[in-house]
Amino acid sequence: MEEQTEQQTIEQKEQPELKELEGKKERYKTNVPILIFLVLILALIFGYFWYYWQQLNALPQQLVLPPIPQREVIEKEDSVSAVNKELQEIEVLDLDQEFQEIDQDVNSL
């Protein structure tokens, strides 16, 4: 009996310790998702600053534009005689003759 009472007293002394350990385990179980979340947030913040720093230190690329082709300038003479000559070269239709041809076509119908 003495052994049972000693064993019971030992178990009673150990039970609060076991209860404390179980309580701590439960707290650790609830803290794990929070820690994972915090680590992910810190990793995202670190990644953002690292990317931003890389962009600041990158050498700027120079913009190279293709060469613009030069248009050929045709020099024209601006004298009155040159302008009159160009006007004479323009073919102007004789409107009276065109109307007469249209009238003949209409009358033939």
Phi, psi and omega in degrees: 000323179298325179293322180293318180293321178294319181294321179294319180293322178294316179296321179294324178289324182283331183299317177297323179294320178295320179295322178295318179296318179296321178296320179293320179298319180295322178294321178295322179295324180282336181277339184298312179298324179294317179295318179298317179299315180296320179296318178296318178298315179296321179295319178296318179296316179298317179298320179297312181294324178296315179297316180298318179296320179296322180291325179291323183274352181290143178287132179290138179273136180280139180277121181254117180267143177291151180293142180272125181292140179278131176280140178285132180264120178267116181280128179245148178276131183261013181288160183295322182292324179292321179293317179297321179298316179296322178295322179293330181285341180286130180274118180253132180283144177276108186290325180298317180295321179297317180294323178296320179295321180293318179298320179295319179296321181291317181293331180287344179280000000 
